[in-house]
Amino acid sequence: MTTKPARTDVPIHELIAGRWSPRAYSNEPVTREQLRTVLEAARWAPSSYNLQPWRFVVFDRTTDDVSFKKAFDTLVPFNQGWNSKAPVLICVTAHTLTAKGEINRCAPYDAGAAALSLVLQAHALGLAAHQMSGFDVNAFRKAFAVPNDIEVIAMISLGHYGEVDKLDPVLREREKAARTRVPLGDIAFSGGWNKAF
């Protein structure tokens, strides 16, 4: 199952409507060219004052299994289960200080924009990408000696789509279920707080 388009209320671009977060991966490697392409897409994301605070730590099972295993071990057990075949993990981080040493309050926001650019490019390449908060940030920080001024935000698994029917029954049901979102009126306000758009 490689497609799962959103049922939108109004038409939106296919790249956005078609992007979803699968859990069924094959163990087919992601090429170095594909990795460079998704990272290049992330590099061109917008950022406050063009500070580009995002930093991505890439773990490719096919080129460095030792580092991949260290990163994989920081995932919560549930995420380890369905990521057992994923060939790539990418940790999303943000440099939290400006060149003047001041707090960059937009750093996580900007890193999120770069991460979205990365996963949209992955989708455009026909790759599966799933963003996760379910990992031990402190264990990751310690395992990879991440500096204190870097915020460790999320992990993205990246790979080729796998067979949904090989997932356990609960995940298989989730994978096949329709995608949902809260109504637009709950997230977009008009002219003031909590006044539905």
C-alpha positions as CSV (number, residue, x, y, z in Angstrom):
1,M,0.0,0.0,0.0
2,T,1.8,3.1,-1.3
3,T,-1.0,5.6,-1.6
4,K,-3.5,6.9,1.0
5,P,-4.8,10.2,-0.2
6,A,-6.4,12.6,2.2
7,R,-10.1,13.2,1.9
8,T,-9.9,17.0,1.9
9,D,-12.9,19.4,2.1
10,V,-11.4,21.5,-0.7
11,P,-8.8,20.4,-3.3
12,I,-5.1,20.8,-2.2
13,H,-1.9,19.8,-4.1
14,E,-1.4,16.1,-4.5
15,L,2.1,16.3,-2.9
16,I,0.4,17.4,0.4
17,A,-2.8,15.4,0.1
18,G,-0.8,12.2,-0.8
19,R,1.8,12.4,2.0
20,W,1.1,10.1,4.9
21,S,3.0,8.3,7.6
22,P,3.2,4.6,6.8
23,R,4.6,1.9,9.1
24,A,5.2,-0.9,6.6
25,Y,8.7,-0.7,5.2
26,S,10.7,-3.1,3.0
27,N,14.4,-3.6,3.7
28,E,15.4,-2.2,0.3
29,P,18.2,0.4,0.8
30,V,17.7,4.1,0.1
31,T,20.3,5.3,-2.3
32,R,22.8,8.0,-1.4
33,E,21.3,10.1,-4.2
34,Q,17.8,9.8,-2.7
35,L,19.3,10.8,0.7
36,R,21.0,13.8,-0.8
37,T,17.8,14.8,-2.5
38,V,15.7,14.8,0.6
39,L,18.3,16.6,2.6
40,E,18.7,19.2,-0.2
41,A,14.9,19.8,0.0
42,A,15.3,20.4,3.7
43,R,18.2,22.7,3.1
44,W,15.9,25.1,1.1
45,A,13.2,25.4,3.8
46,P,12.4,28.9,5.0
47,S,13.7,30.2,8.3
48,S,13.6,33.2,10.5
49,Y,16.4,35.7,9.6
50,N,17.6,32.9,7.3
51,L,19.4,31.3,10.2
52,Q,18.8,27.8,9.0
53,P,19.0,26.3,12.5
54,W,18.1,22.7,11.5
55,R,20.7,20.0,11.8
56,F,19.9,16.4,10.6
57,V,21.8,13.4,11.8
58,V,21.5,10.6,9.2
59,F,21.8,6.9,10.1
60,D,21.9,4.6,7.1
61,R,21.8,0.9,8.0
62,T,23.5,-0.1,4.7
63,T,26.6,2.1,5.2
64,D,27.0,2.3,9.0
65,D,25.0,-0.4,10.8
66,V,26.7,0.3,14.2
67,S,25.6,3.9,14.3
68,F,22.2,3.0,12.9
69,K,21.8,0.4,15.7
70,K,22.7,3.0,18.4
71,A,20.0,5.4,17.0
72,F,17.5,2.6,16.6
73,D,18.0,1.6,20.3
74,T,16.8,5.0,21.4
75,L,13.4,4.4,19.8
76,V,10.6,3.4,22.2
77,P,9.8,-0.4,21.9
78,F,6.6,0.2,19.9
79,N,8.5,2.2,17.3
80,Q,11.3,-0.3,17.2
81,G,8.7,-3.0,16.3
82,W,7.4,-1.4,13.1
83,N,10.8,0.2,12.1
84,S,12.6,-3.2,12.2
85,K,13.1,-3.0,8.4
86,A,13.5,0.7,7.9
87,P,16.9,1.3,6.3
88,V,17.3,5.0,7.4
89,L,16.7,7.0,10.5
90,I,17.1,10.8,10.5
91,C,17.2,12.8,13.7
92,V,15.8,16.3,13.4
93,T,17.6,18.8,15.7
94,A,17.8,22.6,15.9
95,H,20.6,24.9,16.9
96,T,18.9,27.0,19.5
97,L,21.3,30.0,19.6
98,T,21.9,32.8,17.2
99,A,25.4,33.9,16.1
100,K,25.2,36.5,19.0
101,G,24.5,33.7,21.5
102,E,20.9,34.7,22.0
103,I,18.0,32.3,22.1
104,N,16.4,31.6,18.7
105,R,12.8,31.1,19.7
106,C,11.9,30.1,16.1
107,A,14.5,27.3,15.8
108,P,12.1,24.4,16.5
109,Y,9.5,26.0,14.2
110,D,12.1,26.4,11.4
111,A,13.4,22.8,11.9
112,G,9.9,21.6,11.6
113,A,9.6,23.4,8.2
114,A,12.8,21.8,7.1
115,A,11.6,18.4,8.2
116,L,8.3,18.8,6.3
117,S,10.3,19.8,3.2
118,L,12.3,16.5,3.7
119,V,9.2,14.3,4.0
120,L,7.4,16.0,1.1
121,Q,10.5,15.4,-1.1
122,A,10.6,11.8,0.1
123,H,6.9,11.4,-0.9
124,A,7.7,13.0,-4.4
125,L,10.4,10.4,-4.8
126,G,8.0,7.5,-4.0
127,L,9.7,6.9,-0.6
128,A,7.9,6.3,2.7
129,A,8.7,8.7,5.6
130,H,7.3,8.6,9.2
131,Q,8.1,11.3,11.7
132,M,8.2,10.2,15.4
133,S,8.5,11.8,18.8
134,G,8.7,8.3,20.4
135,F,12.4,8.0,21.2
136,D,14.6,8.7,24.3
137,V,16.0,12.2,23.7
138,N,18.4,12.0,26.6
139,A,19.7,8.6,25.5
140,F,20.2,9.9,21.9
141,R,21.9,13.0,23.2
142,K,24.3,10.9,25.3
143,A,24.9,8.3,22.6
144,F,25.9,10.9,20.0
145,A,27.5,13.6,22.2
146,V,24.9,16.2,21.1
147,P,26.0,19.7,22.3
148,N,23.8,21.5,24.9
149,D,22.8,24.2,22.5
150,I,21.2,21.7,20.1
151,E,17.5,20.7,20.7
152,V,16.8,17.1,19.8
153,I,13.3,17.2,18.3
154,A,12.2,14.2,16.3
155,M,13.2,11.1,14.5
156,I,12.2,10.3,10.9
157,S,12.3,6.8,9.5
158,L,12.8,6.6,5.7
159,G,12.6,3.8,3.3
160,H,10.6,2.0,0.6
161,Y,7.0,1.0,1.1
162,G,6.6,-2.6,2.5
163,E,3.8,-5.1,2.7
164,V,1.0,-3.9,4.9
165,D,-0.2,-7.5,5.4
166,K,3.1,-8.4,7.2
167,L,2.3,-5.9,10.0
168,D,0.8,-7.2,13.2
169,P,-3.1,-7.0,13.1
170,V,-3.4,-3.8,15.1
171,L,-0.9,-1.9,13.0
172,R,-2.4,-3.4,9.8
173,E,-5.8,-2.0,10.8
174,R,-4.3,1.4,11.4
175,E,-2.4,1.3,8.1
176,K,-5.6,0.6,6.2
177,A,-7.8,3.1,8.1
178,A,-8.8,6.4,6.5
179,R,-6.7,9.4,7.4
180,T,-8.5,12.0,9.6
181,R,-8.0,15.5,10.8
182,V,-10.0,17.8,13.1
183,P,-12.3,20.3,11.3
184,L,-10.9,23.4,9.8
185,G,-13.0,25.5,12.2
186,D,-11.1,24.0,15.2
187,I,-7.7,25.0,14.0
188,A,-8.2,28.3,12.0
189,F,-9.7,31.3,13.7
190,S,-11.0,34.5,12.1
191,G,-10.5,37.9,13.6
192,G,-9.8,36.7,17.1
193,W,-9.1,33.7,19.3
194,N,-11.5,30.8,19.0
195,K,-13.7,32.5,16.3
196,A,-14.0,29.8,13.7
197,F,-12.8,30.6,10.2
